[in-house]
Each structure stands twice: as C-alpha cells, then as structure tokens.
Amino acid sequence: MKRLSLIIVTYHSEHDIYDCLESVWKHCDIPADELEVIVVDNSEQSEPMFTRLRERYAERVTLVYNTHNGGYGQGNNVGIRMAAAPVVLIMNPDVRLCEPLFKSAVEAFERDHRLCMYGMRQMLAEGVRSPLSFDCSRRLNGYVIPVLSSLCNKVNLYIPSIMYLQGSCFFIRKEMFEQVGLFDEDIFMYGEEDDIHWRMKRAFGPHFSYQRRQHYLHLTLERPMNLETEKKMVASTVRVNQKRGVPECRTLRNYIRYYRVRLASAKVKNLLKRNSQVQQIAILREMIQYLNTSLATSAANTQHP
C-alpha cells in the first residue's frame, strides 16, 4: 500500500531532474514499495529525458506526458489525480532533499487527521537559509506584509492562520486537497500557495504544520529580482483576491504599499552596502509606477463598465 505519492512537474528540466530524484532515493526513509514517484512533463519533447529516466529507475518512477503545457498547477493536478497514496508531496525539480523527511511527515498526517499541509525550512545551500520558508497572505496590509514576513522568517515563527508555506516542497493531504478543487488551473504560475492556503483554511481550519528543524535545498531560488515575474505575481494575486471578494483596485493599492516598504528597505541596504541594491531599487520603482498606472485603468473601468 502506498503511503506517499511524490509529484514532480518538469519543463525542460533535464539539468535538474536526475539529481533531484537521486536525492529522493538517497534520503527515502520509508519502504520503497510505500513510495510512489510521478514525474509529469510539460515540455514539447519529453522522450529524451524519459528514456534516460527509464534506464535509471525502470518501474520506480511513473512518467507522464502531459497533453499540453497548462502551467505548474495543471501539471501537478494531472499527477495528483493519478496518485494512489493519501499524502502527496509536491516538489520542484530544482529541489534537493538533504535529510530524511518522508517518515515523519507521513506519520504526522496519520496521527492528526485534521492536518492539511506540512512544510519544512527552505535553504539556498547547506547552512544558507532562504529569506522565505513561508510568507504572509496578500490580504494583510501591504505595509505589514514585508516587515512581518521578514521578521518571522528570521526567528522561524510560522503563524498558520495568516501565513502560507512555500510551494517548492510541501506535503498535503490528497482527500482534503481534492475537496477544495486542487490547484487553480487558471493560475499558470506564481501565487498558488496563497490561494491553496486560503481555500484549505476556509474548508478545514488553519491546520498547517511547519517543521523548523527539517529542511530542504531549493537551488535556483536565489535569482536577481525580475520585473516580469513581479508582474505575474501581482496578476495572480488579483485573481486569488477576486475569488475572495476583494476588488482589483484594493489589491493594487495594497501592492503599492507593499512595494513602497520594499523600496525603502532596499534604499537603506544600498546605503549600507553601496551599490548592491541599485538594480532592485530600479525594478521596485518601475513596479510602483506600473501599479499606479494599472490602478488608474482599473478605477476607470470600474466607474465606466
């Protein structure tokens, strides 16, 4: 009987998936026949990678050709619907396990039948922690989010009612996730965690577990700030908040507050570290300008439908 189904969605991930799976089997601490590994590929040409995976793992890995690249959430939904275990682990191909996690997570779900999700500490490398293992819901005040999130991550204080776990590596109870509709496939990428947290909490209460003493590596997390990625995050949040009854204008105003705090923080760091924040400051200013323009357009559309 399967106790855990691991879902990995790939997209041109040949440089990541082999080491990712090696780390899975290296640190697997449950019997091999209790673990199910499903790789769903969203790429146009899956066969070269799948051929190599078959040679390495044979029947230990289920390989799925997605019918189309419907995004991160849609690919995960394909895998989750196939999953045979009651607990599912969603993991990015650029994640590396560096310690056994499976047994403690599965047993936590088996002990507490109210438990919805289970997350761990996110690291950039051994001994180098990520600035965000969890983050605040975007329904909170934009002035509060960056300050509270940064402080709580530094002291490893997770508040389940208002904070969502990072989506690169987390466990979730399949039955509960199915009841709330799995990933929202209208969100192509970015912002899924806040949406999942909100729907799971609304349906089952804030029964989320964060394990500060367990960790994993997320290798490509530390990237320079990217304007287009920030815009996609805003667009996802607008959609998620609209499902909650929050108008687009309110979300955009809140994001302006959020970026103003981040801009002020970047300016202070720039003074202390010379030019280390120059590019980030430019992008933050551009984001605020972009949001002000979007807000004016949204307000005009609201007044004149």
N, C-alpha and C positions, 0 to 999 in steps of 0.2 A: 504493500500500500504506500502511495506517495504521501509524504508529509509536507514537502516543499516543492513548489514549481518556480524555477528561475526564468524570467523573461528578459531577453536582451534584444533590443531593436537596433539594427545596423543600417548604415547608409555610407557606402564607400569606406568601410571600417577595417579594411584588411590590415592596416598598420596597428590596430588596437585589439581586435577580437581574439587573436591567438594567445597573447599574454594575459588577456582578461580571463579566458577560460582556464588557462594554466593555473592562475591564482585561485580560481573556484575549486578545482580539484585538489590543489595543494592544501587548502585550508578547510576542505569539507569534513565536518565532524559529526555527520550522521551517516548511517549505512548508505552505500551508493544506490541501492535499489529504492531508497526513500526519497531520493532527489531526482527531479525532472528538470532538464535544461532545454529550453526552447529558444532558438535564435530565429527572429523574423527579419528578413532583409528587405529594405525598401529601395534598393538600388536597381538600376536597369539591367545590369549584368551581374547576377548573383553566382553563376555557376563556377567560376574560377575559385572563389573563396569557399563555396560549399564543397567543392571537390577536395580541397585541402582539409577542410574540417572533417569530412567523411573518412579520409585517410588517417587522421589523428584520433578521432573519437568514435567512429563507427556508430553503434546504436546508442551511445551515451548521450548524444545530442540530437534533438529533433530540429530539422532545418525546414523553414517555411519560406517559400517565395511569396511575397505579398503581391496582390493583384495590381497595386498601384502605390505610389508614394503619397499616402494620405496624411503624412505627418507623424510625429512622435507618438501622440496619443492613439491614433488609429492603428498604428503598428503594434503597440502594446495591447490594445483591445483584441487584436487577432490572436496574439499569444495567450492572453488571459482566458479567452473563451475555450481554448484547447486544453488549458491547464487541468490536471487531474487532482492536484493537492488542494487542501483547504486554505493554505497560506501561500501567498505569491510574493516573490522578491522581484521588484523592478530594479534593473541595474543598467547603467550606461556602459557601452563597450570601452570607454576610457577610464573605467573604474578598475582598481586592483584591490583585491582582498589581501590583507596583510596579517590577519589573525582569524581563528575560527569564530564564526558568527551564527551559523545555522541552528545548532542545537539550542542555544539559549533563546533565540528568537522564537523558534517553533514551540518550545516548552512554555514560553510566556503566553503565547496565544492559547495553548492547551489549558493552562492554569486559569486564565482570566478570559471568560467567554464574552466579556464586554469590550475587550481590547480591539481597536480598529486598525491602528497603524503602529509601527515600531521603527525607530530610526536610530542612527549612530552618529558619532562625531566625524565630520568630514575633514580630511587632511590634504594638503597640497603635495606633501612628501613626508617621509618619515621625520617626525619631530617638528614639522612645519604645519601648524593648523590653519584651516581655512578661516577667513573672516566671517563666514556664514555657514553654520551647520543647520540653522533654522532662521526664519525671518518672520517679520510681523505681517499680519493681514493688511492688505491695502485699503481696508475700510477704516483703519485707525487714522488719526490726524496726521497729515503729511509732515508736520513739524516734529512729531513724536517718533515716527517710524525709524528713521536712520539712527537717532540717538539711542532709543530703547533697544533696537536690534543689535547695534554695535556693543553696547554695554553688556547685554545679556549673553551674547556670544563670547565675550571676553571672560566672563565668570562662569560660563557654562550653565546658565539658568534658563531653562526652557519652560514657557508658560503655555500649556496646551490649549487653553481657551482662545488665545489671540495669536498664536504662532504656528506656522506650518513647517513641516520638515522638508529639507531639501530633496528634490526629486531624482537625484542621480543614483541613489541607492537606498531603498526603503522597503520594508515588509508591510503587507496589507492583507487583511482577511478577505478572501475571494467572495464569499457569500454576501458580506456587507457591501463590498465594492460593487457587485452586480446589482444589488438593490437600489443603489443611488445612480446607476447608469454608466459605470466605468468612466474612462476618460471622455471628456467632451471633444468629439472629433472635429468640431468647428474651430477649435484652437489648434493650429498647425504645430506650433512650437512656442514655448515660453509661457509662463503664468499658470501652468496646470496645477502646481502644488497648492496655491491659494484656493483654487476652485475645488479641488478634491477635499481639502481640509474643511472648507465651509460646508460642502454637501454631507460629508461624513459626520461632522459635528452636529449639524441640524437634524440628521436622522437618528444618530446613536449617542450623542453627547461627546464631550471632549476626552475620549478615552484613547489618548495617544501616549506612547512611551518613547522617551529619549534616553539612550544609554551613553552617558558621558565617558565611560571607561572603555567603550568599544569604538573602534574607528576603522575607516577605510581610506584609500587614496583615490583622489579624483585628479588625474594627471593634467588635464588640459583646462583646468578651471581658471588658472591664473593667466588670463589674457588681458591685453590692453582694452580699455573701455571702447565700445563700438557704438557709433551713433545709430545705425540701422537696428542693432539688437535692442537698444534702449527704446526705440520707437515701437518695435514689435511687442516689447513688454507692456508698454502703455496701451497699445491696441488690445492685447489680451485682457488686461485689467479692466478696460472699458467694457468689454463683453461680459466678463465674470461679474462685475458690479451691476451691470444692467439686469442680469438674471436675478440679482438680489433686490432689484427695485431701486438701484441708485442711478440717477440720471447721468448722462455722459458729462455734462458741464461740471457736476460736483466732483466726479473723478478727476477731470482735467485740472480743476482748481487745486485739488488735493495733491496732485502730482507736481504742480508748480511749487507748492510749499516744500514738498519732499526734495526737489532738485535745488531749491534755494539753500536748504540746510546743507546738502552735499557740496554745493558750490562754496559756501562759507568755510566748510571743513577743508576742502581742497586748497583754498587760498591760505589758510593758516598753515597747512602742511607744506605748502610751497615756500612760505616764508622761512620755515624751519629747515627745509631740505633743498633750498634753492630752486632749481627748475624741474624737480621730479614730478610735479603735478601740472605742468603747463598744458600738455595735450588734454588731460582730463578737464581742466578748467574751461578750455575752449569748447569741448563737447558739451559740458554742462550748461554753458551759456547758450549754445545753439539749441539744446533741448528746451530750455526755458522759453526761448524765442518761438520755437516750433509749437510748444504747448499754448502759448498766448495766442498764436495765430489759429490753432485748432479750436481753442475755446471761443474765440470771436466767431468762427464759422459755425460751431455747434450752437451758440446762443442765437445767431441769426436764423438758423434753420428751425430752432425751437419756436421762435417768435413768428416765423412765416413758413409754416409747413407746406 
